[in-house]
Amino acid sequence: MALTRRTYVVGLDLGQKRDYSAVAVLELAQTIYEDRRDPVTYDFVREECFRLVYLERVELGTPYPDVVEHVAGLVADERLADCTLVVDATGVGAPVVDLLKKAKLPCRLMPVMITGGSHDRPGPTGGYHVPRRELLTGLQVLFDEGRLQIARRMPMAEALVRELTGFKAGSRDDLVLATALAWWWARKNEAWRGGVGRVC
C-alpha cells in the first residue's frame, strides 16, 4: 500500500518596469510504501518527487496591486491548500509584501531579501536574507542531477530550461528566480520530509 502526500511552494519574483514578474509552483510529492521496508533501518521506503507544475510570466507593466490580486487568486485554488508563498522582498518587493499581507492570503507568506552574502540568515523583521548565489546554485544542482521534473505542457517550460542552461550575469532570470525561491524554501523547510528512501 502506498500513501502520497503533496505539499506546494509558490515562488514569486517581482519585476521592474522592464522586467517580468514571474510565478512558479513547485509540488513536493512524497510517497510512502507501507509494504516495503529499508533493509538497514527497517523504516518504510519513501520516494520523493519535485515537480514544477505551474510557471508564468505576468504581463509586462502589470501594476503591483494587480500582481498581488493575481497571486491571491492563484493561491486560493483549493489544490494549493496549505501552500507557502515565497516572495522576493528586495527593493520594490518590500511594499508588495505589505500588500500581500493586507490581502490576507490563505497561505503562509515568506519574504526573502536577496543578498550578496555567503549564507542565509533570518531577517530582523521576519523572513530571510538569502544570497543570490545560494538560490541559483541550489536550483542548478537540482536541475543538473535530473531531480527537477518540469511539466513540458507549460508554455514557459522551454523558456525556463533556456534560462537554466544559458544562465549568465545580465541575462533574463525571472523564471529561474521564481523557481529558485520555491526550491530554496522546500529545501530549507524539511518538515515535510521523513523516513528513508529514494528520489524519483
N, C-alpha and C positions, 0 to 999 in steps of 0.2 A: 504494500500500500504506500502511495506517495502523497505527501501533502505539500502544496506550493504556497508560499507567502510572497506577496508582492508589495514593494514599497516604492514610492516615487519621489524624485527630487527634481525640481524645476530650476533651471539656471536662467537668469535674466541679465544680459549685458546691455547697458544703456548707451545709445549712440549720441553723437552731437549732430549739428546741422548737416554735416556732410557724411556722417556715418550712420549705418543702420543700427537700430536696436534689434536684439535677437533673443529668441526664447528657445530653450532646449528642455525636453522632458526625458529623464533617464529612469528606466524601470529596473529595479533590482529584484530579481526573482530568485528565491531560494527554495529548492525542492528537497524535502527530507524523505528518504526512503526508509520506512519503518520495518521493512522486511529484509534490510541489508545492514550489516554491521561492519565497521572498520576492524580488520583483524588484529590491529595493535591496541587501539584504545577501547574497542567494543562500543563506541558511540555509533548512533545511526549515521549512515552515509548521507551526505548532502551534496547538492550540486548548485552552484551559483552562476547566474547569467546576468550580464549587464547589457541592457538593450536600449538604444536610443530610439524612442518610439514617436517623438514629435520634434520638429525643428522648423523654425520660422524666422524670417526677417520681416520686421514690421515695416510698413511702407515708409520710405524716406521722408523726413519732415513731419512725421506724426507728432503732435504736441504731447508732452509727458503726461498730462492728465488723461489723454486718450489711450496712451500706452498702459497706464495704470488700470483703466477701465477694461481694456482688452485682456490684460493678465488676470484681473479679478474674474472675468468671465471664464477664462481657461481653467483656473484652479478651482472654480466652483463645480466643475464637472465631477459627478459622483465617482467616476473611475479613478480620480486622483485624490480620493478621500485620505486624509491624514498625511498629505504630502508636506514637503518643506520647500519654500521658495528662497533661493539663494541669489541675492541681487548685488551687482556691482555698485557700491556706495561711494566710489571715488568721484571727486569733482562734482559734477551735476547730479550724481547719484544720491547725495545726502538729502536734498529736498524731495526727491522722488521717493526715497524710503519713507519720509514723513507722510507723503500722500498714500503710500501703500499701507502704512499703519492706520491712517484715518479710514481707509476703505474697509477695515475690519474683515480681512480675508479669512476664509475657512481653512487656513493652513499656518504652519509655523513660518516666520519670516527671519531670515538670517542675512544681515547686511555684511558685506565684505569690502574692506578697503584694500585695493590692490597696491602693493608697495614694491620697493626695490630691495627689501631686506633679505635676510638669509633663512628665516623660518617664520611660521605663522605664530600669532600670539593674540590673546583676547584684546579687544578694543576697550578703551576707557568708558564708553557709554553703551556697551553691548556689541555684539557682532565680533568680527575678527579682522586683523590686519594680516594679509596673506601675500607673500612675494609672488610677483608675476611668474617668475621662473618656476616656482613650485606648482602653480596652477597648470602651466603649459607642459612641464616635464612629466607630471603625473599622467595627464591625458595622453601624451605622446607615447609613453611606455605602454599604457593600456591598449592603444591602437596598434602599435608595432607588434605586440605579442598576440594580436588577433583576439583579444579578450573583449573588445567592444563590438557588439553586434549593432549594425546600423540598418534600419529598415529601408531597403532600397526604393520602396514605393514613395518615400518622402520626396517632395520636389527639391528640397535643399540638400539631400544626401550627397549628391555628387559635388556640390559646392563645398561642403564640409570636408570631404576627402581631399579635394584640391587644396584647401587651406591647411590641412594636416600634413600633406605630403610636400607642399611647396612653401611651408611657413618660413618667413624671414622678416626681419625688422622692417617696419613700414608697410607691410602687406596687409590686406584686409584680414581681420581676425575676429569679427563679431560672432560668427558661428562657433569658432573654436573656443572663445572665451565663455560664451553661454554654456557650452557643453562642459568645459573645464571647471566652471563654478559648480555645476551639478555633481561632477565626479569628485571634486575635492571634498564636498560635504559628505558624499556617500562613503568615501574612504575615511574621513575624519570621524564620522559618527558611526561606529561599528556595532551599535546596539542591535541592529537587525541581523547580525551575523551570529553564528554559534555552531558548535559541533565540529565535525571534521568532514572533509570531502574534497571535491574537485571542481574546477571551474569549467563550465560547458563552453 
